Amino acid sequence: MSELNYVGKSWRRKDGPDKVTGKAVYTQDVKLPGTLVGRILRSPHPHARIVRIDTARARALPGVKAVITVDDTKGIKHGFVETPRYPPDQEVLARGKVVYVGEEIAAVAAVDPITALKAVELIDVEYEELPRSSIRSRR
């Protein structure tokens, strides 16, 4: 049997020095011209009805390119996997009601992270808090 050339041997990685010194460039480090930054507005409540969402101030902020709510999704749903047995059945953003803290309410696309964050803060959502004990179904 011949001796193995690579298995069981220690090899110096070509990218090792760049990674340990912080010089390595990762995809998150690449900034292409015109790339937008996204941010999500999330629910602060574990169970609440969404009474109203007003995105006018966020949309008016200079540098904001888009603000969307569930009304902009045209009813398109998603799921972990899309197969006949497991069809997409989840809303992209909350529709009418939230059932956990952090559920996605709206999304913003802007020219930079600070503008995106400011836009999220300008979205006004009115909630009607619901009893936690009644969280059984989505709608």
C-alpha positions, 0 to 999 in steps of 0.5 A, spaced: 500 500 500 502 506 498 503 512 503 498 517 503 500 524 500 495 529 504 491 525 509 493 525 516 498 530 514 499 538 517 498 543 511 499 550 512 493 554 509 494 559 504 489 564 507 491 562 514 495 569 515 490 573 512 484 570 517 488 571 523 491 578 522 484 581 520 486 582 513 481 577 510 476 579 506 469 576 507 463 577 503 460 581 508 466 586 507 464 587 500 461 594 499 458 594 491 456 601 489 448 602 490 448 596 495 442 598 499 441 596 507 435 593 510 432 593 517 426 590 520 421 593 525 419 587 530 414 587 535 415 589 542 409 585 544 408 577 545 401 577 543 397 583 540 393 586 534 396 590 529 391 596 529 394 601 524 401 602 521 403 608 518 410 608 514 409 615 511 415 619 515 419 613 514 418 613 506 419 621 507 426 620 510 432 622 505 435 616 503 430 611 504 428 607 498 423 602 500 418 601 506 414 595 506 408 592 510 404 585 509 400 589 504 406 590 499 407 582 499 401 581 495 399 575 499 405 571 497 407 566 503 413 562 504 416 556 508 422 552 510 421 548 504 416 548 499 414 541 497 407 538 495 407 536 503 409 542 506 407 548 502 409 555 503 404 557 509 407 563 513 406 570 511 413 574 510 410 580 515 405 580 520 398 580 518 393 583 523 396 580 529 403 578 532 404 572 536 411 573 539 416 578 541 420 580 535 415 578 529 417 582 523 412 588 522 415 592 516 422 592 512 426 598 510 431 599 505 436 605 505 442 607 502 446 606 509 445 603 516 444 609 520 438 611 515 435 605 515 435 605 523 432 612 523 427 609 518 425 603 522 424 608 528 419 613 524 414 607 523 408 608 527 405 602 529 398 602 534 397 595 537 392 592 541 395 588 546 391 581 547 392 576 553 397 571 552 393 565 555 389 566 548 395 565 543 393 558 540 392 560 533 395 565 528 389 569 526 
